[in-house]
Structures are given as structure tokens and as C-alpha cells.
Amino acid sequence: VNYVDAQGREIEQPADLVILGAFQFHNVHLMLLSGIGKPYDPVTGEGVVGRNFAYQNMTTIKAFFDKDVFTNPFIGAGGNGVGVDDFNADNFDH
């Protein structure tokens, strides 16, 4: 793995295994920039990098109860989820 450190020097770090943990959009972006794998072409159906690539959408619900109602905070429902606002502003790499 080659990377550039804070002083601008290119460093090579030998590795038997490399794990991309930069979330799904950034993982695909890093793989494409690094020339890893063949980019997916939806017209021909060839390639693997970026294939079946999609955000998982989910819904949420909020409920308000009187003070006397007890709910178990450790039990969730299918509507519970986490929202990711990676592209909520115009501050991402175009």
C-alpha cells in the first residue's frame, strides 16, 4: 500500500491483507482510483467494482407517550435505523 504522509512523502507499507473501511461510496471510489478490479459497466454487465452499489433506505417513526407509559428502550422495530448524511452539503469530492 502506498500513501502520502503529512510531510508529503510517499510511503510504501507492505501488507498481506488490505481492508477498505471508508464506507461504501468511498470504498468504491478508492478502488477505482487505485485501479483495483474492473469497473462495472451497466451496459455490458461486465466488471465488479461498483456493481449492486446502492444505499439501503429505511424509514423512521417517532411516538410520544404520557409520563406513565413504560417502554423498553432496548427493543427496536423495523423502522429504526441510522441516517448517513455524507452528501448533505456541497463538501464532497466531485
C-alpha positions as MATLAB code, in Angstrom:
seq = 'VNYVDAQGREIEQPADLVILGAFQFHNVHLMLLSGIGKPYDPVTGEGVVGRNFAYQNMTTIKAFFDKDVFTNPFIGAGGNGVGVDDFNADNFDH';
ca = [
       0.000    0.000    0.000;
       1.385    3.410   -0.944;
       0.246    6.531    0.869;
       1.356   10.139    1.333;
       2.211   11.219    4.882;
       1.666   14.648    6.493;
       5.027   15.900    5.168;
       4.102   14.967    1.589;
       6.406   11.935    1.367;
       5.172    8.816   -0.410;
       5.468    5.801    1.889;
       5.139    2.135    0.955;
       3.628   -0.109    3.619;
       3.904   -3.848    2.848;
       0.724   -5.773    3.650;
      -0.638   -9.274    3.107;
      -4.201   -8.048    3.575;
      -5.726   -4.621    2.961;
      -9.157   -3.736    4.352;
     -11.072   -0.770    2.971;
     -13.188    0.663    5.770;
     -14.184    4.005    4.260;
     -17.935    3.317    3.882;
     -19.484    2.091    0.663;
     -19.207    5.195   -1.534;
     -15.623    5.862   -0.531;
     -14.576    2.205   -0.802;
     -15.676    2.092   -4.439;
     -14.063    5.481   -5.100;
     -10.750    4.327   -3.594;
     -10.813    1.089   -5.580;
     -11.482    2.946   -8.837;
      -8.718    5.490   -8.147;
      -6.295    2.691   -7.265;
      -7.079    0.640  -10.365;
      -8.248   -2.318   -8.273;
     -10.682   -4.552  -10.158;
     -12.650   -3.813  -13.295;
     -15.258   -1.021  -13.062;
     -18.827   -2.217  -13.532;
     -20.375   -1.266  -16.880;
     -24.187   -1.461  -16.678;
     -24.493   -1.580  -20.477;
     -22.377   -4.703  -20.956;
     -22.804   -6.138  -17.452;
     -19.035   -6.606  -17.162;
     -16.860   -5.637  -14.211;
     -17.379   -5.900  -10.473;
     -16.285   -2.629   -8.817;
     -19.480   -0.676   -8.125;
     -21.878   -3.455   -9.145;
     -25.045   -3.759   -6.998;
     -23.996   -0.498   -5.406;
     -26.796    1.266   -3.528;
     -27.693    2.903   -0.269;
     -30.055    0.921    1.916;
     -33.092    3.097    2.548;
     -35.101    2.855    5.732;
     -37.942    4.595    7.476;
     -38.231    6.031   10.964;
     -41.079    6.711   13.326;
     -41.444    8.862   16.427;
     -44.044    8.353   19.116;
     -44.912   10.477   22.121;
     -46.415    8.928   25.245;
     -47.736   10.212   28.549;
     -45.343   10.098   31.513;
     -46.977    6.948   32.922;
     -46.290    4.788   29.848;
     -43.269    2.487   30.129;
     -41.415    1.407   27.002;
     -38.395   -0.855   26.867;
     -35.578    1.213   25.301;
     -33.655   -1.922   24.302;
     -36.290   -3.229   21.911;
     -36.436   -1.716   18.453;
     -38.635   -2.026   15.410;
     -38.022   -2.410   11.696;
     -38.493    1.311   11.253;
     -35.497    2.119   13.416;
     -32.298    2.908   11.573;
     -29.366    5.209   11.148;
     -29.247    8.026    8.612;
     -25.987    8.947    6.936;
     -25.639   12.492    5.634;
     -22.384   12.113    3.708;
     -23.603   14.280    0.861;
     -25.883   16.642    2.767;
     -23.675   19.614    1.838;
     -21.562   20.500   -1.153;
     -18.306   19.480    0.537;
     -17.592   16.111   -1.082;
     -15.091   15.213   -3.769;
     -16.621   15.918   -7.164;
];
